[in-house]
Amino acid sequence: KLSSQTKGFKKIAIASIHKLIRTIYALIINDQPYDYNVATHNQKDFSRN
């Protein structure tokens, strides 16, 4: 049986990979290059909320 800590880690890992896949998909569909500066700027704005 898996411990609750292991289950939590799996959920977090799956959610992170899902977000990465959605981001990559959006970049490809919209024909946009990945820009690290834009990503870090957006992350700072997101963390303020």
N, CA, C, O and CB atoms as a CASP TS submission, in Angstrom:
PFRMAT TS
TARGET T0000
AUTHOR 0000-0000-0000
METHOD Language model
MODEL 1
PARENT N/A
ATOM      1  N   LYS     1       0.840  -1.189   0.000  1.00  0.00           N
ATOM      2  CA  LYS     1       0.000   0.000   0.000  1.00  0.00           C
ATOM      3  C   LYS     1       0.885   1.252   0.000  1.00  0.00           C
ATOM      4  O   LYS     1       1.937   1.282   0.638  1.00  0.00           O
ATOM      5  CB  LYS     1      -0.955  -0.002   1.225  1.00  0.00           C
ATOM      6  N   LEU     2       0.440   2.283  -0.726  1.00  0.00           N
ATOM      7  CA  LEU     2       1.199   3.529  -0.780  1.00  0.00           C
ATOM      8  C   LEU     2       0.867   4.414   0.416  1.00  0.00           C
ATOM      9  O   LEU     2      -0.281   4.473   0.858  1.00  0.00           O
ATOM     10  CB  LEU     2       0.913   4.276  -2.091  1.00  0.00           C
ATOM     11  N   SER     3       1.867   5.090   0.927  1.00  0.00           N
ATOM     12  CA  SER     3       1.624   6.026   2.015  1.00  0.00           C
ATOM     13  C   SER     3       0.964   7.280   1.452  1.00  0.00           C
ATOM     14  O   SER     3       1.022   7.533   0.249  1.00  0.00           O
ATOM     15  CB  SER     3       2.944   6.377   2.754  1.00  0.00           C
ATOM     16  N   SER     4       0.347   8.052   2.314  1.00  0.00           N
ATOM     17  CA  SER     4      -0.316   9.277   1.857  1.00  0.00           C
ATOM     18  C   SER     4       0.704  10.271   1.313  1.00  0.00           C
ATOM     19  O   SER     4       0.385  11.068   0.430  1.00  0.00           O
ATOM     20  CB  SER     4      -1.120   9.917   3.003  1.00  0.00           C
ATOM     21  N   GLN     5       1.930  10.228   1.837  1.00  0.00           N
ATOM     22  CA  GLN     5       2.976  11.125   1.356  1.00  0.00           C
ATOM     23  C   GLN     5       3.349  10.774  -0.085  1.00  0.00           C
ATOM     24  O   GLN     5       3.563  11.671  -0.901  1.00  0.00           O
ATOM     25  CB  GLN     5       4.220  11.050   2.271  1.00  0.00           C
ATOM     26  N   THR     6       3.429   9.487  -0.406  1.00  0.00           N
ATOM     27  CA  THR     6       3.748   9.047  -1.762  1.00  0.00           C
ATOM     28  C   THR     6       2.629   9.431  -2.721  1.00  0.00           C
ATOM     29  O   THR     6       2.895   9.868  -3.841  1.00  0.00           O
ATOM     30  CB  THR     6       3.985   7.528  -1.799  1.00  0.00           C
ATOM     31  N   LYS     7       1.391   9.273  -2.297  1.00  0.00           N
ATOM     32  CA  LYS     7       0.250   9.646  -3.132  1.00  0.00           C
ATOM     33  C   LYS     7       0.276  11.143  -3.429  1.00  0.00           C
ATOM     34  O   LYS     7       0.007  11.565  -4.553  1.00  0.00           O
ATOM     35  CB  LYS     7      -1.076   9.259  -2.445  1.00  0.00           C
ATOM     36  N   GLY     8       0.602  11.938  -2.417  1.00  0.00           N
ATOM     37  CA  GLY     8       0.677  13.387  -2.594  1.00  0.00           C
ATOM     38  C   GLY     8       1.753  13.776  -3.581  1.00  0.00           C
ATOM     39  O   GLY     8       1.556  14.661  -4.414  1.00  0.00           O
ATOM     40  N   PHE     9       2.900  13.109  -3.485  1.00  0.00           N
ATOM     41  CA  PHE     9       3.993  13.391  -4.406  1.00  0.00           C
ATOM     42  C   PHE     9       3.595  13.055  -5.832  1.00  0.00           C
ATOM     43  O   PHE     9       3.898  13.807  -6.759  1.00  0.00           O
ATOM     44  CB  PHE     9       5.244  12.612  -4.010  1.00  0.00           C
ATOM     45  N   LYS    10       2.916  11.928  -6.012  1.00  0.00           N
ATOM     46  CA  LYS    10       2.485  11.521  -7.356  1.00  0.00           C
ATOM     47  C   LYS    10       1.513  12.540  -7.945  1.00  0.00           C
ATOM     48  O   LYS    10       1.614  12.878  -9.124  1.00  0.00           O
ATOM     49  CB  LYS    10       1.829  10.125  -7.314  1.00  0.00           C
ATOM     50  N   LYS    11       0.588  13.023  -7.151  1.00  0.00           N
ATOM     51  CA  LYS    11      -0.374  14.020  -7.632  1.00  0.00           C
ATOM     52  C   LYS    11       0.337  15.297  -8.052  1.00  0.00           C
ATOM     53  O   LYS    11       0.014  15.881  -9.087  1.00  0.00           O
ATOM     54  CB  LYS    11      -1.418  14.330  -6.549  1.00  0.00           C
ATOM     55  N   ILE    12       1.299  15.727  -7.255  1.00  0.00           N
ATOM     56  CA  ILE    12       2.049  16.940  -7.573  1.00  0.00           C
ATOM     57  C   ILE    12       2.859  16.746  -8.847  1.00  0.00           C
ATOM     58  O   ILE    12       2.897  17.632  -9.701  1.00  0.00           O
ATOM     59  CB  ILE    12       2.973  17.327  -6.406  1.00  0.00           C
ATOM     60  N   ALA    13       3.506  15.595  -8.979  1.00  0.00           N
ATOM     61  CA  ALA    13       4.310  15.308 -10.167  1.00  0.00           C
ATOM     62  C   ALA    13       3.439  15.273 -11.420  1.00  0.00           C
ATOM     63  O   ALA    13       3.808  15.841 -12.448  1.00  0.00           O
ATOM     64  CB  ALA    13       5.051  13.974 -10.002  1.00  0.00           C
ATOM     65  N   ILE    14       2.299  14.617 -11.339  1.00  0.00           N
ATOM     66  CA  ILE    14       1.399  14.530 -12.491  1.00  0.00           C
ATOM     67  C   ILE    14       0.869  15.916 -12.863  1.00  0.00           C
ATOM     68  O   ILE    14       0.797  16.248 -14.046  1.00  0.00           O
ATOM     69  CB  ILE    14       0.226  13.571 -12.190  1.00  0.00           C
ATOM     70  N   ALA    15       0.504  16.715 -11.885  1.00  0.00           N
ATOM     71  CA  ALA    15      -0.002  18.061 -12.157  1.00  0.00           C
ATOM     72  C   ALA    15       1.071  18.929 -12.805  1.00  0.00           C
ATOM     73  O   ALA    15       0.775  19.704 -13.714  1.00  0.00           O
ATOM     74  CB  ALA    15      -0.498  18.717 -10.865  1.00  0.00           C
ATOM     75  N   SER    16       2.307  18.804 -12.348  1.00  0.00           N
ATOM     76  CA  SER    16       3.404  19.591 -12.915  1.00  0.00           C
ATOM     77  C   SER    16       3.675  19.213 -14.364  1.00  0.00           C
ATOM     78  O   SER    16       3.855  20.084 -15.215  1.00  0.00           O
ATOM     79  CB  SER    16       4.670  19.405 -12.089  1.00  0.00           C
ATOM     80  N   ILE    17       3.703  17.927 -14.641  1.00  0.00           N
ATOM     81  CA  ILE    17       3.925  17.457 -16.009  1.00  0.00           C
ATOM     82  C   ILE    17       2.765  17.881 -16.905  1.00  0.00           C
ATOM     83  O   ILE    17       2.977  18.266 -18.055  1.00  0.00           O
ATOM     84  CB  ILE    17       4.095  15.920 -16.039  1.00  0.00           C
ATOM     85  N   HIS    18       1.542  17.811 -16.383  1.00  0.00           N
ATOM     86  CA  HIS    18       0.375  18.231 -17.156  1.00  0.00           C
ATOM     87  C   HIS    18       0.474  19.705 -17.536  1.00  0.00           C
ATOM     88  O   HIS    18       0.174  20.077 -18.670  1.00  0.00           O
ATOM     89  CB  HIS    18      -0.912  17.975 -16.362  1.00  0.00           C
ATOM     90  N   LYS    19       0.891  20.539 -16.596  1.00  0.00           N
ATOM     91  CA  LYS    19       1.039  21.972 -16.875  1.00  0.00           C
ATOM     92  C   LYS    19       2.140  22.211 -17.900  1.00  0.00           C
ATOM     93  O   LYS    19       1.990  23.058 -18.781  1.00  0.00           O
ATOM     94  CB  LYS    19       1.344  22.747 -15.581  1.00  0.00           C
ATOM     95  N   LEU    20       3.242  21.477 -17.796  1.00  0.00           N
ATOM     96  CA  LEU    20       4.332  21.602 -18.762  1.00  0.00           C
ATOM     97  C   LEU    20       3.855  21.223 -20.162  1.00  0.00           C
ATOM     98  O   LEU    20       4.153  21.922 -21.131  1.00  0.00           O
ATOM     99  CB  LEU    20       5.526  20.720 -18.348  1.00  0.00           C
ATOM    100  N   ILE    21       3.122  20.129 -20.270  1.00  0.00           N
ATOM    101  CA  ILE    21       2.608  19.689 -21.572  1.00  0.00           C
ATOM    102  C   ILE    21       1.651  20.734 -22.150  1.00  0.00           C
ATOM    103  O   ILE    21       1.709  21.032 -23.343  1.00  0.00           O
ATOM    104  CB  ILE    21       1.893  18.320 -21.441  1.00  0.00           C
ATOM    105  N   ARG    22       0.777  21.287 -21.319  1.00  0.00           N
ATOM    106  CA  ARG    22      -0.148  22.323 -21.812  1.00  0.00           C
ATOM    107  C   ARG    22       0.606  23.548 -22.295  1.00  0.00           C
ATOM    108  O   ARG    22       0.239  24.143 -23.308  1.00  0.00           O
ATOM    109  CB  ARG    22      -1.142  22.726 -20.714  1.00  0.00           C
ATOM    110  N   THR    23       1.662  23.934 -21.577  1.00  0.00           N
ATOM    111  CA  THR    23       2.456  25.092 -21.967  1.00  0.00           C
ATOM    112  C   THR    23       3.154  24.848 -23.296  1.00  0.00           C
ATOM    113  O   THR    23       3.117  25.699 -24.185  1.00  0.00           O
ATOM    114  CB  THR    23       3.482  25.426 -20.886  1.00  0.00           C
ATOM    115  N   ILE    24       3.788  23.693 -23.434  1.00  0.00           N
ATOM    116  CA  ILE    24       4.474  23.350 -24.683  1.00  0.00           C
ATOM    117  C   ILE    24       3.469  23.307 -25.833  1.00  0.00           C
ATOM    118  O   ILE    24       3.747  23.819 -26.917  1.00  0.00           O
ATOM    119  CB  ILE    24       5.208  21.987 -24.553  1.00  0.00           C
ATOM    120  N   TYR    25       2.319  22.708 -25.606  1.00  0.00           N
ATOM    121  CA  TYR    25       1.281  22.620 -26.635  1.00  0.00           C
ATOM    122  C   TYR    25       0.842  24.021 -27.080  1.00  0.00           C
ATOM    123  O   TYR    25       0.721  24.280 -28.277  1.00  0.00           O
ATOM    124  CB  TYR    25       0.066  21.819 -26.111  1.00  0.00           C
ATOM    125  N   ALA    26       0.606  24.918 -26.126  1.00  0.00           N
ATOM    126  CA  ALA    26       0.176  26.280 -26.455  1.00  0.00           C
ATOM    127  C   ALA    26       1.244  27.010 -27.261  1.00  0.00           C
ATOM    128  O   ALA    26       0.922  27.731 -28.205  1.00  0.00           O
ATOM    129  CB  ALA    26      -0.145  27.066 -25.176  1.00  0.00           C
ATOM    130  N   LEU    27       2.510  26.829 -26.897  1.00  0.00           N
ATOM    131  CA  LEU    27       3.590  27.471 -27.650  1.00  0.00           C
ATOM    132  C   LEU    27       3.634  26.959 -29.084  1.00  0.00           C
ATOM    133  O   LEU    27       3.829  27.740 -30.016  1.00  0.00           O
ATOM    134  CB  LEU    27       4.941  27.228 -26.963  1.00  0.00           C
ATOM    135  N   ILE    28       3.455  25.670 -29.265  1.00  0.00           N
ATOM    136  CA  ILE    28       3.494  25.081 -30.609  1.00  0.00           C
ATOM    137  C   ILE    28       2.290  25.538 -31.429  1.00  0.00           C
ATOM    138  O   ILE    28       2.447  25.944 -32.580  1.00  0.00           O
ATOM    139  CB  ILE    28       3.528  23.539 -30.527  1.00  0.00           C
ATOM    140  N   ILE    29       1.099  25.475 -30.852  1.00  0.00           N
ATOM    141  CA  ILE    29      -0.124  25.850 -31.574  1.00  0.00           C
ATOM    142  C   ILE    29      -0.088  27.322 -31.984  1.00  0.00           C
ATOM    143  O   ILE    29      -0.520  27.667 -33.083  1.00  0.00           O
ATOM    144  CB  ILE    29      -1.368  25.574 -30.706  1.00  0.00           C
ATOM    145  N   ASN    30       0.420  28.185 -31.115  1.00  0.00           N
ATOM    146  CA  ASN    30       0.465  29.622 -31.392  1.00  0.00           C
ATOM    147  C   ASN    30       1.748  30.051 -32.087  1.00  0.00           C
ATOM    148  O   ASN    30       1.961  31.240 -32.327  1.00  0.00           O
ATOM    149  CB  ASN    30       0.309  30.394 -30.109  1.00  0.00           C
ATOM    150  N   ASP    31       2.605  29.085 -32.412  1.00  0.00           N
ATOM    151  CA  ASP    31       3.865  29.339 -33.120  1.00  0.00           C
ATOM    152  C   ASP    31       4.696  30.410 -32.407  1.00  0.00           C
ATOM    153  O   ASP    31       5.178  31.357 -33.029  1.00  0.00           O
ATOM    154  CB  ASP    31       3.584  29.771 -34.571  1.00  0.00           C
ATOM    155  N   GLN    32       4.852  30.240 -31.092  1.00  0.00           N
ATOM    156  CA  GLN    32       5.606  31.190 -30.289  1.00  0.00           C
ATOM    157  C   GLN    32       6.883  30.536 -29.778  1.00  0.00           C
ATOM    158  O   GLN    32       6.866  29.377 -29.364  1.00  0.00           O
ATOM    159  CB  GLN    32       4.754  31.708 -29.114  1.00  0.00           C
ATOM    160  N   PRO    33       7.992  31.273 -29.805  1.00  0.00           N
ATOM    161  CA  PRO    33       9.208  30.736 -29.179  1.00  0.00           C
ATOM    162  C   PRO    33       9.103  30.877 -27.655  1.00  0.00           C
ATOM    163  O   PRO    33       8.390  31.745 -27.151  1.00  0.00           O
ATOM    164  CB  PRO    33      10.483  31.474 -29.714  1.00  0.00           C
ATOM    165  N   TYR    34       9.805  30.030 -26.948  1.00  0.00           N
ATOM    166  CA  TYR    34       9.831  30.125 -25.489  1.00  0.00           C
ATOM    167  C   TYR    34      10.779  31.244 -25.098  1.00  0.00           C
ATOM    168  O   TYR    34      11.924  31.268 -25.549  1.00  0.00           O
ATOM    169  CB  TYR    34      10.263  28.774 -24.837  1.00  0.00           C
ATOM    170  N   ASP    35      10.328  32.159 -24.276  1.00  0.00           N
ATOM    171  CA  ASP    35      11.150  33.280 -23.821  1.00  0.00           C
ATOM    172  C   ASP    35      11.248  33.215 -22.293  1.00  0.00           C
ATOM    173  O   ASP    35      10.264  33.430 -21.586  1.00  0.00           O
ATOM    174  CB  ASP    35      10.550  34.657 -24.293  1.00  0.00           C
ATOM    175  N   TYR    36      12.433  32.922 -21.809  1.00  0.00           N
ATOM    176  CA  TYR    36      12.641  32.765 -20.365  1.00  0.00           C
ATOM    177  C   TYR    36      12.288  34.046 -19.611  1.00  0.00           C
ATOM    178  O   TYR    36      11.713  33.980 -18.525  1.00  0.00           O
ATOM    179  CB  TYR    36      14.098  32.373 -20.076  1.00  0.00           C
ATOM    180  N   ASN    37      12.623  35.206 -20.168  1.00  0.00           N
ATOM    181  CA  ASN    37      12.341  36.475 -19.492  1.00  0.00           C
ATOM    182  C   ASN    37      10.841  36.701 -19.325  1.00  0.00           C
ATOM    183  O   ASN    37      10.401  37.181 -18.280  1.00  0.00           O
ATOM    184  CB  ASN    37      12.959  37.638 -20.270  1.00  0.00           C
ATOM    185  N   VAL    38      10.062  36.365 -20.331  1.00  0.00           N
ATOM    186  CA  VAL    38       8.606  36.491 -20.233  1.00  0.00           C
ATOM    187  C   VAL    38       8.076  35.516 -19.186  1.00  0.00           C
ATOM    188  O   VAL    38       7.212  35.868 -18.383  1.00  0.00           O
ATOM    189  CB  VAL    38       7.933  36.230 -21.610  1.00  0.00           C
ATOM    190  N   ALA    39       8.593  34.298 -19.199  1.00  0.00           N
ATOM    191  CA  ALA    39       8.131  33.281 -18.255  1.00  0.00           C
ATOM    192  C   ALA    39       8.421  33.687 -16.813  1.00  0.00           C
ATOM    193  O   ALA    39       7.560  33.533 -15.947  1.00  0.00           O
ATOM    194  CB  ALA    39       8.789  31.936 -18.562  1.00  0.00           C
ATOM    195  N   THR    40       9.614  34.199 -16.543  1.00  0.00           N
ATOM    196  CA  THR    40       9.939  34.597 -15.171  1.00  0.00           C
ATOM    197  C   THR    40       9.134  35.821 -14.759  1.00  0.00           C
ATOM    198  O   THR    40       8.751  35.941 -13.595  1.00  0.00           O
ATOM    199  CB  THR    40      11.443  34.884 -15.033  1.00  0.00           C
ATOM    200  N   HIS    41       8.870  36.730 -15.692  1.00  0.00           N
ATOM    201  CA  HIS    41       8.047  37.905 -15.387  1.00  0.00           C
ATOM    202  C   HIS    41       6.625  37.469 -15.041  1.00  0.00           C
ATOM    203  O   HIS    41       6.043  37.960 -14.073  1.00  0.00           O
ATOM    204  CB  HIS    41       8.034  38.894 -16.582  1.00  0.00           C
ATOM    205  N   ASN    42       6.063  36.549 -15.828  1.00  0.00           N
ATOM    206  CA  ASN    42       4.715  36.049 -15.560  1.00  0.00           C
ATOM    207  C   ASN    42       4.661  35.298 -14.236  1.00  0.00           C
ATOM    208  O   ASN    42       3.661  35.385 -13.523  1.00  0.00           O
ATOM    209  CB  ASN    42       4.247  35.138 -16.697  1.00  0.00           C
ATOM    210  N   GLN    43       5.702  34.573 -13.899  1.00  0.00           N
ATOM    211  CA  GLN    43       5.732  33.829 -12.640  1.00  0.00           C
ATOM    212  C   GLN    43       5.731  34.787 -11.453  1.00  0.00           C
ATOM    213  O   GLN    43       5.075  34.520 -10.446  1.00  0.00           O
ATOM    214  CB  GLN    43       6.967  32.909 -12.584  1.00  0.00           C
ATOM    215  N   LYS    44       6.464  35.907 -11.560  1.00  0.00           N
ATOM    216  CA  LYS    44       6.486  36.892 -10.479  1.00  0.00           C
ATOM    217  C   LYS    44       5.104  37.501 -10.289  1.00  0.00           C
ATOM    218  O   LYS    44       4.657  37.689  -9.158  1.00  0.00           O
ATOM    219  CB  LYS    44       7.520  37.993 -10.769  1.00  0.00           C
ATOM    220  N   ASP    45       4.420  37.813 -11.400  1.00  0.00           N
ATOM    221  CA  ASP    45       3.071  38.371 -11.315  1.00  0.00           C
ATOM    222  C   ASP    45       2.113  37.373 -10.686  1.00  0.00           C
ATOM    223  O   ASP    45       1.252  37.749  -9.890  1.00  0.00           O
ATOM    224  CB  ASP    45       2.568  38.780 -12.704  1.00  0.00           C
ATOM    225  N   PHE    46       2.260  36.106 -11.040  1.00  0.00           N
ATOM    226  CA  PHE    46       1.371  35.062 -10.532  1.00  0.00           C
ATOM    227  C   PHE    46       1.550  34.872  -9.028  1.00  0.00           C
ATOM    228  O   PHE    46       0.574  34.656  -8.310  1.00  0.00           O
ATOM    229  CB  PHE    46       1.628  33.739 -11.265  1.00  0.00           C
ATOM    230  N   SER    47       2.782  34.951  -8.553  1.00  0.00           N
ATOM    231  CA  SER    47       3.045  34.694  -7.136  1.00  0.00           C
ATOM    232  C   SER    47       2.550  35.832  -6.243  1.00  0.00           C
ATOM    233  O   SER    47       2.426  35.647  -5.032  1.00  0.00           O
ATOM    234  CB  SER    47       4.535  34.477  -6.914  1.00  0.00           C
ATOM    235  N   ARG    48       2.271  36.985  -6.805  1.00  0.00           N
ATOM    236  CA  ARG    48       1.766  38.111  -6.012  1.00  0.00           C
ATOM    237  C   ARG    48       0.310  37.933  -5.628  1.00  0.00           C
ATOM    238  O   ARG    48      -0.140  38.516  -4.642  1.00  0.00           O
ATOM    239  CB  ARG    48       1.933  39.408  -6.778  1.00  0.00           C
ATOM    240  N   ASN    49      -0.438  37.140  -6.384  1.00  0.00           N
ATOM    241  CA  ASN    49      -1.877  36.968  -6.123  1.00  0.00           C
ATOM    242  C   ASN    49      -2.133  36.095  -4.936  1.00  0.00           C
ATOM    243  O   ASN    49      -3.287  35.853  -4.585  1.00  0.00           O
ATOM    244  CB  ASN    49      -2.571  36.386  -7.323  1.00  0.00           C
TER
END
